[in-house]
Amino acid sequence: MSFHSIPISIFFLLFISTASSSPPPPPPQRITQGSSLTPNTTTSSWPSPSALYAFGFFPQTTVNRSAPAVGIFLPDKTAVWTPPSPTVPDDVVALHLTAEGRLVLRRSRGRDVDVISPSAAVIASASMLDNGNFVLYDSESRIIWQSFDHPTDTLLPGQRLLPGKELISDRGGGIFRLKMQVDGNLVQYPVNTPDTDRAGGNVSLNLDSDGRLYLLNGSAPLRNITRGELPTREFVNLMRLDAGGLFRIYSLSLNPPGDWNWTRRWSSTDDACVPKGFCGANSFCVQMDTVPECRCLLGFDFIQLGNYTAGCSRAAFQWEGCPKTNGSSYEMRPVENTEWQENSYENLNTATVEDCSRACLADCNCEVAFFGDGQCRKQRLPLTYGRRSLGNSNMALLRVTTTTTTTTTNSPPAIRGKVIKRERRSGILVIAIGIAFMFTGALALSISVIYAHQRRRRISEDEGASLVEDICLQAFIFEHLSEATNGFEEELGRGASGTVFKGVLRQKAVAVKRLEKEFAQGEREFQTELKTIGKTYHRNLVRLLGYCLDGDNKLLVFEFMSNGSLADILFNKERRPSWDERMEIARDISRGILYLHQECETQIIHCDIKPQNILMDDNWCAKLSDFGLAKLLKQDQTNTHTGIRGTRGYVAPEWYQKQAITVKADVYSFGVVLLEIICCRRCVDWSRSEEEAVLEEWVHERYAAGRIGEVVGDEIEEVEERKVERMVKIGLWCVQYEPSLRPTMKKVLLMLEGTVEIPIPPSPTSFFSSI
């Protein structure tokens, strides 16, 4: 697999004069054992001698938490280095260099958390240097660790990105990395992709104080990347790998103090679509002005709306498996003006694009073909690293069904071209008729809107009080919730059904979900469903506290879950729970689903069980959220975007086949989540090999081969193989293709608790094998 090399001028020879020696700066203050910092106080950081840099607590700005973070920062609180887990838990009382030689976050309730662990060495002292380097020493004053050797997303003047080291965007938690390979190539990768190093070397990436970025081969200048010549007096320059995958040089003005002003001085490219991995598999990036957008191929939908790195997958009805030999059920559509990574399995010499299309249609395995320079290159899906590229000589041809006559709104004009031409004439006629009626309809529409708005307000005001009495929910007015959320400022999460914001009511944190306008049924119907949801109460369900009905504004108020979602800890290597904690989480989830299915007043099918909808409270108890939103959808609505309720990867096969949906759909989704809990990886990950991409297929293959221990990995303590096998068998039963083969949630909970035997499960037929 090939990767994107940075498209910058790195081939010009750099001539560097030897810098004149200067007197050493004053020695920094030594931070000795027993030293402590306290968050939110005047002693919350250890400054460098000039106070340009400091190490300690700083305000958190990149995650939706009120707690501070820890790291190295500039006077304007811009972080330049953070540990792998920079966010500080709520119960932290101090950052402490212990008498045992550990630098830890001391907690009032939990165990101390190591901030920096320099192998097995004991930290005797530390220093915050004036160049931004935080250094740890042993008892002999030898450096045992320094932040310059472990960058996150930033290079400071004088810092080197050494061979084998990399920057990761968004303070180490992003989706891009910039690596200085040991073979001497500076390359940009998506995260979770293998390296392409071929040989050893000693090339490093360096940044000078004046913004000059260059490569050194040992101590010899090799290549120039930027010219530099940036101001240094009363300025500090740095290089950062931004969240979008571009790396840039910035300058911070230090004069006058307190009037901080950042200026972008240089960028690796002006095309935000250049970084590979911005859009996931089967989607491509289009830059609109300066804003990049991801668009799916024709006949594909986003797997997870809002998370475009997850990519797109085929709509079920548009793929029927192996094509007929005469190709009559399929055709090849050009994906014009795009560029993709090619991984062909067969190359043919063909004279025309029509010959290439016929060759692909006659091949069961061929889903995509690239034609150019008389070559036809056959390939299977997924297509990766796609972006708009005008004038690209290689044409991509995509196999689609001949029944595909419409496109989704996320399809670009280059793909929709043929359909648009066929519809253009009828479209002109429609527009003409619309213009003729526009003026007449405008007045009637205005009158009806005003009347409907006033009527909705009357219904909401008249019935609000009775609803509160019926289900013991608090009725809020829109203005109060807007004030409580500070104008809906702090976003906690976003999904297809709405956006969640953090708010404060009566000095207590709450989560306010603002529902999308697709929830368009009338107030009476909406309130009827709220009565059902409001009466549900279980320790493993997020509690609904109140609501707001104000015209088109529909909001729900829930208890605030301080520890985020299961996805936040499950897919974060630094926060992954232990095996026993994982199993308790699985039992919590199953108890919540069982209550919805069998124990509440009206049966509720969740329809969207996934780690993002499982939240963790103060005591790390797992609770289901959004469990009532399925009931709040319109009766004729199955999903606002994909025609399926839920999230691809977790959706049961019967959704795609338009069969009757029962509680067994939730059992399937739970099975997928259980396998994710066991393996601590996402259910679909196209950055892995084809054999490992779909979790349920890979887990069954490991189980059938008697290599069950491999699914757990080495990130947790030793677990008895029989315990892992038991959990895997439960997960495989839950994800059976046939709903009747899946156990009920009551049976699942009994199996999780170890009170019933678990038979050997058959092989699950993953729906991803047919899309």
C-alpha angles and dihedrals in degrees: 000000000000125000137206116275112207109269097226135112101270097146101080119105115249120221111198124181119218110264116239115247117255131195113273117259119252112281113266122241114272115236105215135197111287094035116134142186125205122210119243095014137100088262095056097117146030108233129209116246092268093038089235091122132027137186119216141054121356133170114280111240108162104055131049097254130113092212119097127248130229129231145083117314145171126241092272088055093252107153117231097174134018134173119249091271106034098165112099118225115243094248097054112128101176149359103235138186098210129215087247091061102256127132103216145160105241113218130200094217111016136046122288114273119221112232096187125011111187096198110274095326122124115235110230097173144341140211137202104216127208092244092062096260117134109207133195122203136196125224090279091055091249117146109251097170139005133182091230088071093051109046122176111195101326140072118201126203109286093019121124129208098219126210111288093017125114144189118231119204126245096031092309097310101086135101100252135069133190111208133193097211121211088239089066098255120128105213140170117226135177110246118264093034126119122256122249099212112150106175142009126263145147104243118138136183114237138190125204125206091254092057097263109152116196147149124249126197098210100309096332119100111246115169139358120229101172133014095229114196092143121151115270104176107096089351134096119204126202140169120231136185100223126217090259094059098256119120118219143174118237135187125212117204112222096189124114095025112242094022095096115187124180119202125191107227104174140004131198088232140347092226109091090195094063097087107090114233098035087117122036131235118315092013132092137207124246121185112221105195097313097331119096119220131190120223130187125232119256110287093018132108132199111269091215118016111229093019100083094171086071087070131207135295133199120273105247098238092055098064127054102175125250112022123240114263094247092050092228094138096053143045137190117247122195117239094207129204095010135121125211140174108263123220101167123180096196135025123202134185106237130166101211141026088244090060090050091050092051091049092053094045090053092054119080092206098048114100099152133026130193117208126193141123091014092303126120112197117193120211142171126229143294104075111205141195094020124175139158110271117175115212096016107161093210113081119207115217119197124199111232134167117263088235090067101104101144134052136214120252091252092064114108124235090254090065098036094052100107094044092047092053092053092049099041097091095048089044092057090052092050091050092050092052091046092054090051091057098035099093094042093049097045095072094045092048093051092051093048093048092052091048094047092048093052091046093050090051091052093049092048093049095044097048102034096085095050091050092054091052092048100051103016094240125146114245113217132189119231095245092057093051091046089054093044091054093042091244093322090296107147110060116201099181146334133219142159092278098049149298127287122217132187116243141170122228120177090349090303125115116241137174116236117200115201106203121221120248091255085084087081105147117120125276094255093056091042091052092048090058091044089058090061094046093043092057093055114101127168134141090242096053124079106246120245107221104176150329144224126217111184112152107289091352109100116172135172124204118212136177112273117251107209100194098057126225133328088249090060092061103026097057096037112090091206096054104037113140125236121260093261090048090050092052092049089051090052091051091048091053093047092050091053093050092045089055092052092048102043116002110047123084094258122027112251125197107204096207096189110057109161137131092266090060094049110084131193122225129208091282094046092253111153117235131183116237131192089029093141101043092090088065092048094058117099114270093245094044121098099170137343095232119009105032089248129089111233137024126307112254092036099051118109117241093244090069090064093046092051091237125152110287117228136168087279088078088066090048089057092050090048090052091055091049091048091055089049090051091051095047100030092224136105120271093239120031115163091183086077126074118284090256092055102034097092109055100207093051093047094047092051091049090053090046094049091048092053092244098116094142091070093069093066097052125200100285095098135048122280110293125194108255092227090060091052091046092051093053092045091053090053091050093048092051090051095053097052112140093229110068093213090062093057117093123239118257088252089059091044092055092049090052091048090051090051097240098121134045120252118221122215108279122228120239111284114232103225114218088218088072089068102041 
